[in-house]
Structures are given as structure tokens and as C-alpha cells.
Amino acid sequence: MSGTTSESVIPDRIVPVKQLERVLSQYQGTRLVAFLKGHPDPDSIASALAHRHICEHFGIEVDIFYFEELSRHENKALVKRLDIDLVQWKGDQSLTEYTGFCLVDTQSPDLPIQLPKGMPLVSMVDHHRRLGPINGEFVDIREDAGSTCAIYAEYSSDGPFGLDINSPDSVRLATALIHGIRTDTDDFVTARALDFKAAAYLAPFIDRELLITISEQSISAKSMDILHVALDRKIIKGNYLLAGVGYVREEDRDGIGEAADYLLKREGIDTVLVYGVVGRKTIDGSLRTSSNTVDPDKWIKGLFGADSEGRYYGGGRRDKGGFQIPLGIFARCSDSELLWKTASHIIEDVFFEKIGERRDIQ
């Protein structure tokens, strides 16, 4: 079994799935752990499920852990209706039984937990812009893909672990993957060639009735409340819209992104930033844009920067982004009104400085 090496480079002449096979074949009979960073979304959930499916071909057991709340109704429905086995990290689980770890749908290999010394990063697959060198045995990051699910669909198409139309597990996986592609490409509006190719491959296997059920989940009452606050507190400067929604429970955090999605539909607006204090622990925000000049990844990183260890507080892709800034010692503030006023003024100051506008004095 190989240990952790410097980042693997995939030459054009080598099909990525062949290199993935070579890496995983060295872990036959072992147990790996896959981590989902941030709030699990359909792309990360389905990609982890696909990764576990591939590993089973090599006799490898994979447990999937997630850190942040599974909050959005659509995501809960995906996990429940497809009976996907995910475990939330509670802080007291032992990782000593795992030989290595895997990551899907994330820009950085950094984790919010301490891993056992020497545990190797076996694989990392993603479609976002890379943040720097990655120390892993198999690294496949494609910025020309609109979703990580599309990459895993390619593995399934090209590898010896393809889907079986007579297998309920294959139908379940294909349905999850197509849903992940659909949601991460905004119903294929931002899809790339790889996403369309993956959808064509998956189409014969999916359960369409189940896909409709998962896709048509209603917006929660809390998300509607967050949207109402965003509409009430919105600040418009030119084609930019900023909205602070106050305090949000951790389980309702996805309502911030849903509000941003809705507000972007307003006539004359091409860039929206919605933010709130989540769980009295962090300031979380979601960026949505249809602008040809705003790069969400560069925009968010330029706006909020990085911590003392060089880890950016946020990032993004072609049309959306997000950030999360810990409140730290300020979370101890007992005056909720003062804490919110301070947080919102800081966000407004950096936002308006970024777009070259003056903040209205209140």
C-alpha cells in the first residue's frame, strides 16, 4: 500500500479512471472514510455515494461523514428517499480503524478536525478552482466541469464498475448523480460538455418519478421567513443588491442561499449578496451573480481575505459563491442587537468599498 505522495499529475494520455483504479487497488480489503465539507448538497452527497460504489468494486468499505447540518428540504429528501447512509460528525468518533480518507466536491483538503498522524489522502475529486498544491495519491480537479457528479459519471462510464439497469443500487446512484448535476448547474443552464455527456450516460438508469419527487420539495417556512427579511432589508446600489437577514439557526442556513437565488431575479440586478449570523457562531453569506465581469471566487476571496493560516473565508464558481467567518470571541457578546449592528456594518463597509459606493449612514 502506498503512503501519501506529492500531488499526482494526470497526463493527457492517461485516462483518469485508470489511475483511480491503480490507487484504489492498493487499498483492497481496507476501510476508508469520505468527508463532506460544508453543508452537504446534492453534488457532494451523490459524489460520495458514487465514490463508495466504486470502492466496493475493490472490496473497500467507505463510511461517509459530514460536518455541517443537512438543512435544506431538498437535500433531506435526497438522503431519505434514496436511503443514503451518511453520518454526522459529533466529535467523539474514532478514526483509527480507517486506512485513509477521501474528499469530494471541495476546493481544499483542509479539514475542521484532527486526523490520525500519517493518515493519507487517498483521493480528491472536485470541479472548483484549486487553491494550491494538494498532497494526495489521486487528485482529479476539473474546472471545465459544472459538477463533481459529472466526473464520477465519467468514471462509471469508462471503468469496470459501470451501472446495471437491473440493479436497484445502480438506479439509486444514477438518480442521485443526475440530481447532483442538475442542481449544481442550475438546471443545466451553466452545464459544460462533460455534464451533458454524463447526463446522457445516466439517463437510461434513473428513476424519473423519484427524481421529480426529490426535485419538487417545497421551500420551508423558515426559508420563507428569511426571504421576507431579505426583501425588507435589501440595499440596492446600481446593479448590486445586499441584504442582511439577522440571526439564523444552523439548520436554516440554506435559506440564505435560497434568498440570494430569488433576489437575483429582480429586474436590473446582476449581483446579490445575502448574509446572516448563523448559530451565533459565524457570519455566513451567499453570493449569486449573472454578471459577465464578476468572478465569484476572486470576488469573495478579495472581499474577505484569509485567516492567519492562509485559508480563505470563502470562494465560489462561475455564478455563485459563499463565505463563512467565525465570530470568535465576539460571539460572547450578550447584546444581540449590538452584535448584529457591528457585524452588518462591517459587511456593508467592505461590500460598498468593493463596488466603489458609499454606505448609507444610519
VOBA-1610 file (N, C-alpha, C; in pm, whole numbers, padded with zeros to 5 digits, always signed):
BEGIN
Met+00084-00119+00000Met+00000+00000+00000Met+00088+00124+00000Ser+00056+00217-00087Ser+00139+00336-00096Ser+00100+00436+00010Gly+00199+00515+00054Gly+00171+00621+00151Gly+00136+00748+00077Thr+00121+00856+00150Thr+00087+00983+00088Thr+00205+01034+00008Thr+00179+01073-00114Thr+00283+01124-00202Thr+00246+01265-00243Ser+00337+01329-00315Ser+00303+01461-00367Ser+00192+01445-00469Glu+00126+01555-00499Glu+00007+01550-00584Glu+00033+01476-00715Ser-00056+01381-00746Ser-00044+01305-00869Ser-00084+01392-00986Val-00006+01389-01091Val-00037+01463-01212Val-00089+01364-01314Ile-00204+01395-01374Ile-00265+01303-01468Ile-00231+01346-01610Pro-00136+01277-01675Pro-00100+01312-01812Pro-00220+01296-01905Asp-00225+01374-02012Asp-00337+01368-02105Asp-00355+01228-02163Arg-00247+01154-02175Arg-00256+01024-02240Arg-00312+00917-02146Ile-00325+00948-02018Ile-00375+00851-01922Ile-00517+00887-01882Val-00608+00793-01900Val-00746+00815-01860Val-00751+00822-01707Pro-00811+00927-01649Pro-00813+00940-01504Pro-00865+00817-01431Val-00968+00754-01485Val-01026+00639-01415Val-00925+00525-01401Lys-00833+00513-01495Lys-00731+00408-01486Lys-00637+00435-01370Gln-00604+00561-01350Gln-00517+00595-01238Gln-00592+00576-01105Leu-00722+00610-01104Leu-00802+00586-00984Leu-00807+00437-00951Glu-00820+00353-01053Glu-00821+00209-01032Glu-00689+00163-00969Arg-00577+00216-01020Arg-00447+00174-00968Arg-00431+00213-00822Val-00478+00332-00787Val-00466+00377-00649Val-00555+00293-00557Leu-00682+00274-00596Leu-00775+00201-00510Leu-00738+00052-00499Ser-00678-00002-00603Ser-00641-00145-00598Ser-00540-00173-00487Gln-00467-00069-00444Gln-00370-00086-00336Gln-00436-00084-00198Tyr-00565-00054-00196Tyr-00637-00047-00068Tyr-00742-00157-00055Gln-00732-00262-00136Gln-00829-00370-00129Gln-00838-00428+00013Gly-00962-00450+00056Gly-00984-00510+00186Gly-00970-00415+00304Thr-00952-00285+00277Thr-00937-00188+00385Thr-01066-00108+00405Arg-01059-00014+00496Arg-01174+00072+00524Arg-01129+00218+00512Leu-01201+00295+00430Leu-01170+00436+00410Leu-01285+00522+00461Val-01255+00648+00484Val-01357+00742+00528Val-01363+00857+00427Ala-01484+00894+00389Ala-01505+01008+00298Ala-01568+01121+00377Phe-01514+01241+00362Phe-01565+01357+00435Phe-01635+01454+00339Leu-01749+01505+00383Leu-01820+01610+00311Leu-01804+01739+00389Lys-01736+01835+00330Lys-01713+01963+00397Lys-01827+02060+00368Gly-01848+02152+00462Gly-01956+02246+00446Gly-02091+02178+00462His-02196+02247+00424His-02330+02190+00430His-02347+02096+00311Pro-02378+01969+00333Pro-02390+01874+00222Pro-02495+01920+00121Asp-02459+01916-00007Asp-02554+01949-00112Asp-02564+01828-00206Pro-02657+01829-00302Pro-02675+01711-00388Pro-02549+01668-00462Asp-02465+01764-00504Asp-02343+01728-00577Asp-02245+01653-00488Ser-02225+01701-00366Ser-02130+01633-00275Ser-02186+01501-00225Ile-02316+01496-00194Ile-02377+01373-00143Ile-02371+01262-00248Ala-02415+01295-00370Ala-02416+01193-00475Ala-02276+01151-00516Ser-02181+01245-00515Ser-02042+01210-00549Ser-01984+01115-00446Ala-02014+01138-00318Ala-01966+01048-00214Ala-02027+00910-00230Leu-02156+00907-00266Leu-02223+00778-00290Leu-02158+00705-00406Ala-02124+00778-00513Ala-02057+00718-00628Ala-01918+00668-00591His-01848+00745-00508His-01715+00702-00465His-01723+00573-00386Arg-01821+00562-00299Arg-01838+00439-00223Arg-01871+00322-00315His-01952+00347-00417His-01986+00243-00515His-01861+00191-00585Ile-01774+00283-00626Ile-01650+00244-00694Ile-01561+00164-00600Cys-01549+00210-00477Cys-01463+00142-00380Cys-01510+00000-00350Glu-01641-00021-00352Glu-01695-00155-00327Glu-01645-00255-00430His-01616-00207-00551His-01563-00293-00656His-01426-00351-00617Phe-01355-00278-00531Phe-01223-00322-00485Phe-01227-00382-00345Gly-01346-00412-00296Gly-01358-00469-00163Gly-01323-00370-00053Ile-01343-00242-00080Ile-01312-00137+00017Ile-01441-00086+00079Glu-01446-00082+00211Glu-01560-00022+00280Glu-01537+00128+00295Val-01643+00206+00275Val-01633+00351+00288Val-01746+00403+00376Asp-01710+00474+00480Asp-01808+00545+00563Asp-01804+00692+00525Ile-01922+00756+00519Ile-01932+00896+00477Ile-01973+00982+00596Phe-01888+01079+00630Phe-01916+01171+00740Phe-01938+01312+00686Tyr-02028+01385+00747Tyr-02045+01526+00715Tyr-02039+01608+00843Phe-02000+01735+00831Phe-01977+01820+00948Phe-02091+01918+00975Glu-02135+01987+00871Glu-02239+02089+00889Glu-02377+02028+00875Glu-02478+02100+00923Glu-02614+02049+00922Glu-02665+02019+00781Leu-02741+01911+00771Leu-02812+01878+00648Leu-02947+01949+00658Ser-02955+02070+00604Ser-03068+02156+00637Ser-03173+02172+00528Arg-03134+02184+00406Arg-03230+02214+00300Arg-03325+02097+00278His-03456+02123+00263His-03555+02017+00246His-03522+01926+00130Glu-03476+01985+00021Glu-03442+01907-00097Glu-03330+01807-00067Asn-03233+01849+00013Asn-03121+01761+00046Asn-03163+01652+00144Lys-03249+01687+00237Lys-03302+01587+00330Lys-03382+01482+00254Ala-03461+01528+00155Ala-03540+01435+00075Ala-03450+01342-00006Leu-03341+01397-00060Leu-03247+01315-00136Leu-03192+01202-00050Val-03148+01236+00070Val-03090+01136+00160Val-03195+01034+00205Lys-03314+01083+00238Lys-03419+00994+00289Lys-03475+00904+00180Arg-03514+00961+00067Arg-03579+00882-00037Arg-03485+00784-00105Leu-03356+00817-00110Leu-03259+00726-00170Leu-03187+00641-00066Asp-03227+00658+00061Asp-03173+00578+00171Asp-03020+00580+00170Ile-02965+00703+00166Ile-02820+00721+00163Ile-02767+00725+00306Asp-02670+00642+00333Asp-02616+00629+00468Asp-02507+00733+00492Leu-02544+00842+00560Leu-02449+00945+00597Leu-02446+00956+00750Val-02331+00991+00804Val-02317+01005+00950Val-02264+01145+00980Gln-02332+01217+01067Gln-02284+01349+01106Gln-02172+01337+01209Trp-02066+01415+01188Trp-01953+01413+01280Trp-01991+01481+01411Lys-01979+01410+01520Lys-02015+01463+01651Lys-01894+01499+01737Gly-01776+01463+01692Gly-01655+01499+01764Gly-01597+01389+01850Asp-01672+01282+01870Asp-01623+01174+01956Asp-01598+01044+01881Gln-01611+01048+01747Gln-01586+00927+01670Gln-01436+00901+01656Ser-01401+00773+01650Ser-01261+00735+01633Ser-01233+00709+01485Leu-01116+00753+01440Leu-01077+00732+01301Leu-00965+00631+01287Thr-00928+00568+01395Thr-00814+00476+01393Thr-00838+00353+01308Glu-00964+00320+01284Glu-00994+00199+01206Glu-00983+00223+01055Tyr-00966+00350+01015Tyr-00961+00381+00872Tyr-00816+00390+00823Thr-00794+00338+00703Thr-00660+00337+00644Thr-00626+00468+00575Gly-00728+00540+00530Gly-00706+00667+00461Gly-00837+00741+00448Phe-00831+00864+00392Phe-00953+00941+00375Phe-00966+00994+00234Cys-01089+01026+00197Cys-01120+01072+00062Cys-01204+01199+00071Leu-01194+01284-00031Leu-01269+01408-00036Leu-01337+01422-00171Val-01457+01477-00170Val-01528+01507-00295Val-01587+01647-00286Asp-01591+01715-00399Asp-01659+01843-00412Asp-01611+01947-00311Thr-01480+01966-00303Thr-01424+02067-00214Thr-01294+02121-00274Gln-01269+02250-00253Gln-01151+02313-00311Gln-01023+02283-00233Ser-01036+02256-00105Ser-00919+02243-00019Ser-00922+02112+00060Pro-00806+02051+00083Pro-00801+01928+00163Pro-00805+01954+00313Asp-00806+02081+00354Asp-00810+02113+00497Asp-00941+02066+00559Leu-00932+02009+00678Leu-01049+01959+00748Leu-01064+02029+00883Pro-01187+02037+00934Pro-01209+02102+01064Pro-01178+02012+01183Ile-01121+01895+01157Ile-01087+01801+01264Ile-00942+01757+01249Gln-00889+01699+01356Gln-00753+01647+01354Gln-00755+01500+01313Leu-00682+01467+01208Leu-00674+01328+01162Leu-00562+01253+01233Pro-00572+01120+01241Pro-00460+01043+01296Pro-00333+01072+01218Lys-00222+01079+01286Lys-00095+01111+01222Lys-00063+01012+01111Gly-00028+01066+00996Gly+00013+00983+00883Gly-00102+00930+00798Met-00228+00964+00831Met-00339+00914+00750Met-00333+00980+00612Pro-00325+00900+00505Pro-00309+00957+00371Pro-00440+01004+00309Leu-00429+01108+00226Leu-00541+01148+00142Leu-00537+01058+00019Val-00628+00963+00014Val-00627+00864-00094Val-00676+00926-00225Ser-00783+01004-00218Ser-00836+01063-00341Ser-00907+01194-00311Met-00905+01283-00410Met-00976+01409-00402Met-01026+01443-00541Val-01158+01456-00555Val-01220+01483-00685Val-01309+01606-00670Asp-01293+01703-00763Asp-01367+01828-00749Asp-01374+01899-00883His-01463+02000-00891His-01476+02078-01014His-01454+02227-00989His-01416+02265-00868His-01392+02406-00838His-01245+02442-00868Arg-01218+02569-00869Arg-01082+02617-00891Arg-00994+02576-00774Arg-00880+02513-00804Arg-00793+02466-00696Arg-00727+02583-00625Leu-00700+02562-00496Leu-00643+02668-00413Leu-00492+02657-00398Gly-00433+02551-00451Gly-00289+02532-00436Gly-00254+02385-00450Pro-00130+02348-00422Pro-00089+02208-00433Pro-00163+02120-00334Ile-00192+01997-00374Ile-00266+01904-00289Ile-00186+01776-00273Asn-00164+01736-00151Asn-00084+01619-00120Asn-00174+01496-00115Gly-00199+01434-00231Gly-00288+01320-00239Gly-00240+01218-00340Glu-00289+01095-00326Glu-00246+00989-00416Glu-00318+00994-00550Phe-00445+01038-00548Phe-00521+01057-00671Phe-00594+01190-00659Val-00563+01283-00747Val-00625+01415-00746Val-00677+01445-00886Asp-00807+01465-00897Asp-00869+01495-01026Asp-00959+01617-01008Ile-00910+01733-01046Ile-00984+01859-01032Ile-01003+01918-01171Arg-01127+01934-01212Arg-01156+01982-01348Arg-01246+02106-01343Glu-01187+02215-01376Glu-01263+02340-01377Glu-01355+02349-01498Asp-01339+02258-01594Asp-01426+02258-01712Asp-01549+02172-01691Ala-01573+02129-01568Ala-01694+02052-01535Ala-01784+02140-01449Gly-01913+02128-01469Gly-02007+02205-01389Gly-02046+02138-01260Ser-02003+02014-01241Ser-02038+01939-01121Ser-01937+01827-01099Thr-01922+01788-00973Thr-01837+01673-00941Thr-01906+01544-00983Cys-02040+01543-00977Cys-02115+01424-01017Cys-02086+01384-01161Ala-02065+01482-01248Ala-02036+01451-01388Ala-01904+01376-01401Ile-01808+01410-01318Ile-01678+01342-01320Ile-01695+01197-01277Tyr-01775+01176-01171Tyr-01798+01039-01124Tyr-01880+00958-01224Ala-01970+01024-01296Ala-02044+00954-01401Ala-01948+00907-01511Glu-01847+00990-01540Glu-01745+00951-01639Glu-01668+00829-01590Tyr-01632+00828-01461Tyr-01563+00711-01407Tyr-01647+00585-01427Ser-01777+00599-01399Ser-01866+00484-01411Ser-01877+00438-01556Ser-01879+00535-01647Ser-01890+00503-01789Ser-01763+00438-01843Asp-01646+00486-01797Asp-01518+00439-01851Asp-01458+00320-01776Gly-01500+00299-01651Gly-01438+00198-01567Gly-01511+00065-01565Pro-01460-00031-01489Pro-01520-00164-01480Pro-01632-00172-01377Phe-01675-00057-01324Phe-01777-00055-01220Phe-01899+00022-01269Gly-01936-00003-01395Gly-02048+00068-01456Gly-02181+00033-01394Leu-02283+00105-01435Leu-02417+00086-01380Leu-02488-00031-01446Asp-02579-00094-01371Asp-02656-00209-01418Asp-02803-00170-01412Ile-02869-00169-01525Ile-03007-00124-01530Ile-03101-00210-01448Asn-03059-00331-01416Asn-03141-00422-01336Asn-03109-00416-01187Ser-03016-00328-01150Ser-02975-00317-01010Ser-03042-00197-00944Pro-03117-00217-00836Pro-03178-00104-00764Pro-03072-00005-00714Asp-02955-00056-00675Asp-02848+00033-00628Asp-02798+00123-00740Ser-02789+00068-00862Ser-02746+00148-00977Ser-02848+00256-01010Val-02976+00218-01003Val-03082+00316-01029Val-03078+00427-00925Arg-03057+00390-00801Arg-03048+00487-00693Arg-02930+00582-00715Leu-02814+00526-00752Leu-02694+00607-00774Leu-02712+00699-00894Ala-02765+00646-01004Ala-02784+00728-01123Ala-02879+00844-01096Thr-02983+00818-01019Thr-03081+00923-00986Thr-03015+01031-00901Ala-02933+00988-00806Ala-02861+01084-00721Ala-02764+01168-00804Leu-02692+01104-00895Leu-02593+01175-00977Leu-02658+01276-01071Ile-02767+01238-01135Ile-02832+01332-01228Ile-02891+01449-01151His-02939+01423-01029His-02992+01531-00946His-02878+01625-00904Gly-02762+01568-00873Gly-02646+01650-00836Gly-02600+01737-00952Ile-02599+01681-01072Ile-02560+01759-01190Ile-02661+01871-01215Arg-02789+01837-01206Arg-02895+01935-01233Arg-02887+02054-01137Thr-02872+02026-01009Thr-02874+02134-00910Thr-02747+02218-00915Asp-02632+02156-00942Asp-02507+02233-00943Asp-02486+02311-01071Thr-02567+02282-01173Thr-02556+02357-01299Thr-02681+02442-01322Asp-02760+02465-01215Asp-02882+02546-01227Asp-02971+02496-01340Asp-03009+02369-01328Asp-03094+02305-01430Asp-03030+02308-01568Phe-02897+02284-01569Phe-02816+02272-01691Phe-02791+02406-01762Val-02832+02516-01700Val-02805+02647-01760Val-02655+02673-01768Thr-02581+02633-01662Thr-02436+02654-01660Thr-02358+02524-01685Ala-02425+02424-01738Ala-02361+02294-01762Ala-02254+02305-01870Arg-02153+02221-01858Arg-02047+02214-01957Arg-02063+02085-02036Ala-01976+02063-02134Ala-01987+01945-02220Ala-01986+01816-02139Leu-01900+01810-02035Leu-01890+01689-01954Leu-02021+01660-01881Asp-02090+01765-01837Asp-02217+01746-01767Asp-02324+01688-01860Phe-02330+01739-01982Phe-02428+01686-02078Phe-02395+01542-02116Lys-02267+01514-02132Lys-02225+01377-02164Lys-02261+01282-02050Ala-02239+01327-01927Ala-02272+01245-01811Ala-02422+01222-01802Ala-02502+01326-01828Ala-02647+01313-01822Ala-02697+01212-01925Ala-02637+01214-02044Ala-02677+01118-02148Ala-02646+00975-02105Tyr-02532+00957-02038Tyr-02496+00824-01990Tyr-02591+00776-01880Leu-02628+00867-01790Leu-02710+00831-01674Leu-02858+00813-01707Ala-02905+00879-01812Ala-03048+00885-01844Ala-03119+00750-01844Pro-03062+00644-01902Pro-03135+00516-01907Pro-03155+00451-01770Phe-03079+00493-01671Phe-03081+00426-01541Phe-03167+00495-01436Ile-03203+00621-01458Ile-03265+00698-01350Ile-03412+00662-01327Asp-03456+00682-01203Asp-03596+00667-01165Asp-03658+00806-01176Arg-03732+00832-01283Arg-03781+00967-01309Arg-03885+01014-01207Glu-03971+00924-01164Glu-04071+00962-01064Glu-04003+01003-00933Leu-03902+00927-00896Leu-03829+00960-00774Leu-03753+01091-00790Leu-03698+01114-00908Leu-03625+01238-00934Leu-03717+01358-00922Ile-03839+01345-00973Ile-03937+01454-00963Ile-03973+01480-00818Thr-03992+01375-00742Thr-04027+01388-00600Thr-03919+01463-00524Ile-03793+01428-00550Ile-03681+01493-00481Ile-03668+01639-00524Ser-03689+01665-00651Ser-03666+01798-00707Ser-03776+01898-00671Glu-03894+01850-00638Glu-04007+01940-00615Glu-04040+01960-00469Gln-03939+01955-00384Gln-03961+01980-00242Gln-04000+02127-00220Ser-04091+02147-00130Ser-04136+02283-00101Ser-04031+02359-00022Ile-04038+02492-00030Ile-03949+02577+00050Ile-04001+02579+00192Ser-03913+02562+00287Ser-03955+02558+00428Ser-04007+02693+00474Ala-04087+02690+00581Ala-04141+02813+00638Ala-04029+02905+00684Lys-03922+02849+00741Lys-03809+02930+00787Lys-03738+02998+00670Ser-03725+02926+00559Ser-03662+02987+00442Ser-03746+03101+00388Met-03877+03085+00394Met-03966+03192+00352Met-03951+03314+00443Asp-03935+03287+00573Asp-03915+03397+00668Asp-03785+03472+00638Ile-03680+03397+00608Ile-03551+03458+00576Ile-03564+03543+00449Leu-03635+03492+00350Leu-03657+03567+00227Leu-03735+03696+00256His-03834+03687+00342His-03913+03806+00378His-03823+03915+00440Val-03734+03872+00531Val-03642+03966+00595Val-03548+04026+00491Ala-03497+03942+00401Ala-03405+03989+00297Ala-03472+04093+00208Leu-03598+04069+00173Leu-03671+04165+00090Leu-03692+04297+00164Asp-03715+04286+00293Asp-03742+04405+00374Asp-03616+04488+00398Arg-03500+04421+00409Arg-03376+04490+00446Arg-03281+04513+00329Lys-03323+04481+00211Lys-03233+04489+00095Lys-03183+04632+00072Ile-03058+04641+00029Ile-02996+04768-00008Ile-02949+04754-00152Ile-02992+04845-00237Ile-02958+04837-00379Ile-02867+04953-00418Lys-02757+04919-00481Lys-02664+05018-00535Lys-02634+04980-00680Gly-02694+05052-00772Gly-02674+05017-00913Gly-02731+04880-00942Asn-02647+04792-00994Asn-02693+04657-01025Asn-02656+04557-00914Tyr-02615+04608-00798Tyr-02580+04523-00684Tyr-02690+04529-00579Leu-02713+04416-00512Leu-02810+04410-00403Leu-02746+04340-00284Leu-02757+04401-00167Leu-02703+04346-00043Leu-02817+04334+00057Ala-02823+04222+00130Ala-02928+04203+00229Ala-02876+04126+00349Gly-02890+04184+00466Gly-02856+04116+00591Gly-02984+04065+00655Val-02987+03937+00691Val-03111+03875+00739Val-03111+03849+00889Gly-03011+03901+00960Gly-03010+03886+01105Gly-02963+03749+01150Tyr-03022+03700+01259Tyr-02980+03573+01317Tyr-03055+03456+01253Val-02978+03352+01219Val-03033+03236+01152Val-02987+03111+01226Arg-03080+03019+01248Arg-03042+02892+01310Arg-02955+02810+01214Glu-02868+02727+01271Glu-02778+02647+01186Glu-02857+02560+01089Glu-02969+02504+01136Glu-03045+02414+01049Glu-03119+02488+00939Asp-03123+02623+00947Asp-03191+02702+00844Asp-03094+02778+00755Arg-02964+02749+00766Arg-02862+02824+00696Arg-02884+02829+00545Asp-02938+02720+00485Asp-02957+02717+00340Asp-03058+02821+00293Gly-03139+02872+00386Gly-03234+02976+00349Gly-03165+03102+00300Ile-03041+03125+00343Ile-02964+03240+00296Ile-02938+03229+00146Gly-02893+03112+00104Gly-02868+03089-00038Gly-02996+03092-00121Glu-03105+03040-00066Glu-03232+03042-00138Glu-03281+03185-00157Ala-03260+03269-00055Ala-03298+03409-00066Ala-03216+03479-00175Ala-03086+03448-00179Ala-03000+03507-00282Ala-03044+03464-00422Asp-03081+03337-00437Asp-03130+03289-00566Asp-03252+03368-00611Tyr-03343+03392-00519Tyr-03467+03462-00553Tyr-03441+03609-00586Leu-03359+03674-00505Leu-03335+03818-00525Leu-03262+03848-00655Leu-03185+03751-00705Leu-03114+03773-00830Leu-03212+03789-00947Lys-03337+03746-00928Lys-03437+03758-01034Lys-03493+03900-01047Arg-03460+03986-00951Arg-03511+04124-00956Arg-03456+04196-01078Glu-03542+04268-01147Glu-03502+04342-01267Glu-03395+04446-01234Gly-03292+04449-01316Gly-03185+04547-01300Gly-03074+04505-01206Ile-03087+04386-01147Ile-02986+04336-01052Ile-02910+04220-01116Asp-02777+04224-01108Asp-02699+04111-01160Asp-02607+04049-01056Thr-02597+04110-00937Thr-02513+04051-00832Thr-02579+04072-00696Val-02595+03963-00622Val-02665+03966-00492Val-02577+03902-00385Leu-02573+03966-00269Leu-02505+03908-00153Leu-02601+03912-00035Val-02635+03794+00018Val-02722+03781+00135Val-02639+03718+00246Tyr-02652+03771+00368Tyr-02571+03720+00478Tyr-02649+03724+00608Gly-02600+03648+00706Gly-02662+03647+00837Gly-02568+03587+00939Val-02600+03603+01067Val-02524+03540+01175Val-02588+03404+01202Val-02512+03300+01177Val-02565+03164+01188Val-02523+03099+01320Gly-02623+03057+01397Gly-02597+02986+01522Gly-02515+03065+01622Arg-02512+03197+01605Arg-02430+03285+01690Arg-02283+03241+01692Lys-02239+03177+01585Lys-02102+03130+01575Lys-02027+03192+01458Thr-02097+03211+01347Thr-02032+03258+01225Thr-02120+03358+01151Ile-02055+03437+01064Ile-02129+03518+00968Ile-02121+03443+00836Asp-02235+03398+00788Asp-02242+03321+00664Asp-02307+03404+00556Gly-02258+03392+00433Gly-02317+03466+00323Gly-02317+03387+00194Ser-02409+03421+00106Ser-02419+03358-00026Ser-02420+03465-00134Leu-02339+03446-00235Leu-02331+03537-00349Leu-02391+03469-00472Arg-02472+03544-00544Arg-02526+03497-00671Arg-02505+03608-00774Thr-02468+03571-00895Thr-02442+03672-00997Thr-02472+03621-01137Ser-02517+03711-01220Ser-02532+03684-01364Ser-02443+03778-01444Ser-02356+03849-01373Ser-02266+03946-01435Ser-02157+03877-01516Asn-02119+03940-01625Asn-02010+03888-01707Asn-01873+03929-01652Thr-01872+04020-01556Thr-01745+04072-01505Thr-01714+04029-01362Val-01813+03978-01289Val-01790+03936-01151Val-01753+03788-01147Asp-01632+03759-01101Asp-01586+03621-01080Asp-01609+03590-00932Pro-01711+03510-00898Pro-01745+03487-00757Pro-01628+03441-00672Asp-01543+03355-00726Asp-01432+03303-00647Asp-01334+03415-00611Lys-01290+03491-00711Lys-01198+03601-00685Lys-01265+03711-00604Trp-01391+03735-00631Trp-01465+03843-00566Trp-01477+03818-00416Ile-01519+03697-00380Ile-01535+03662-00238Ile-01400+03662-00166Lys-01299+03603-00229Lys-01167+03597-00165Lys-01107+03736-00151Gly-01129+03821-00250Gly-01080+03957-00241Gly-01154+04039-00137Leu-01281+04007-00117Leu-01364+04081-00023Leu-01331+04050+00122Phe-01315+03920+00153Phe-01300+03879+00293Phe-01162+03822+00328Gly-01079+03794+00229Gly-00944+03750+00258Gly-00935+03612+00320Ala-00827+03593+00400Ala-00798+03461+00457Ala-00761+03475+00604Asp-00758+03361+00674Asp-00720+03362+00815Asp-00568+03362+00828Ser-00518+03351+00950Ser-00374+03358+00975Ser-00296+03244+00911Glu-00367+03135+00877Glu-00301+03020+00815Glu-00319+03019+00664Gly-00373+03128+00612Gly-00387+03140+00467Gly-00510+03073+00409Arg-00604+03030+00493Arg-00726+02966+00445Arg-00832+03072+00420Tyr-00879+03077+00297Tyr-00978+03179+00261Tyr-01110+03154+00335Tyr-01179+03263+00367Tyr-01307+03252+00435Tyr-01420+03212+00340Gly-01392+03215+00211Gly-01495+03176+00115Gly-01438+03160-00024Gly-01525+03133-00117Gly-01485+03113-00256Gly-01609+03089-00340Gly-01590+03043-00463Gly-01706+03019-00547Gly-01671+02962-00681Arg-01772+02963-00768Arg-01752+02917-00905Arg-01815+03019-00999Arg-01856+02977-01117Arg-01891+03073-01222Arg-02002+03172-01184Asp-02105+03125-01115Asp-02219+03214-01092Asp-02261+03224-00946Lys-02188+03159-00859Lys-02227+03164-00718Lys-02106+03144-00628Gly-02120+03188-00505Gly-02013+03171-00408Gly-02068+03185-00268Gly-01981+03169-00170Gly-02025+03179-00032Gly-01907+03204+00060Phe-01939+03247+00181Phe-01833+03267+00280Phe-01884+03235+00419Gln-01789+03209+00509Gln-01821+03181+00649Gln-01706+03234+00734Ile-01738+03332+00818Ile-01638+03397+00901Ile-01670+03372+01048Pro-01582+03307+01122Pro-01608+03280+01264Pro-01617+03410+01344Leu-01712+03416+01436Leu-01724+03534+01522Leu-01619+03534+01632Gly-01568+03416+01666Gly-01465+03408+01769Gly-01514+03462+01902Ile-01432+03542+01965Ile-01464+03594+02098Ile-01586+03687+02095Phe-01617+03745+01978Phe-01732+03836+01969Phe-01864+03762+01985Ala-01862+03630+01969Ala-01983+03551+01988Ala-02031+03557+02133Arg-01942+03598+02224Arg-01979+03606+02366Arg-02061+03731+02397Cys-02074+03820+02301Cys-02148+03944+02324Cys-02292+03912+02362Ser-02335+03960+02476Ser-02470+03931+02525Ser-02574+04024+02464Asp-02530+04133+02403Asp-02621+04229+02341Asp-02639+04191+02194Ser-02745+04118+02164Ser-02766+04067+02028Ser-02780+04180+01927Glu-02846+04287+01966Glu-02865+04400+01874Glu-02731+04465+01839Leu-02645+04480+01941Leu-02514+04540+01919Leu-02427+04449+01831Leu-02432+04319+01858Leu-02352+04224+01780Leu-02394+04227+01633Trp-02525+04227+01609Trp-02571+04229+01470Trp-02535+04362+01403Lys-02551+04472+01474Lys-02519+04602+01417Lys-02372+04610+01378Thr-02286+04556+01464Thr-02142+04556+01435Thr-02111+04469+01314Ala-02165+04347+01313Ala-02139+04254+01203Ala-02189+04310+01070Ser-02311+04363+01071Ser-02369+04413+00947Ser-02296+04536+00895His-02251+04623+00984His-02178+04742+00940His-02045+04704+00876Ile-01980+04603+00932Ile-01853+04559+00873Ile-01875+04501+00735Ile-01977+04415+00721Ile-02006+04356+00591Ile-02041+04464+00491Glu-02125+04559+00533Glu-02163+04668+00443Glu-02042+04751+00402Asp-01955+04782+00498Asp-01837+04864+00467Asp-01749+04800+00361Val-01717+04671+00379Val-01628+04605+00282Val-01699+04585+00149Phe-01829+04562+00154Phe-01906+04541+00030Phe-01908+04668-00054Phe-01943+04779+00009Phe-01954+04903-00067Phe-01817+04956-00110Glu-01715+04929-00031Glu-01580+04965-00073Glu-01542+04887-00198Lys-01583+04760-00200Lys-01552+04673-00313Lys-01616+04723-00442Ile-01740+04771-00433Ile-01810+04813-00554Ile-01794+04963-00582Gly-01717+05030-00495Gly-01691+05171-00517Gly-01807+05262-00486Glu-01889+05222-00388Glu-02003+05303-00347Glu-01989+05341-00201Arg-02060+05443-00159Arg-02060+05484-00019Arg-02178+05418+00053Arg-02150+05369+00175Arg-02259+05311+00254Arg-02345+05422+00311Asp-02476+05401+00304Asp-02567+05499+00363Asp-02552+05499+00514Ile-02530+05614+00574Ile-02514+05626+00719Ile-02649+05615+00787Gln-02656+05523+00884Gln-02783+05502+00955Gln-02771+05546+01099
//
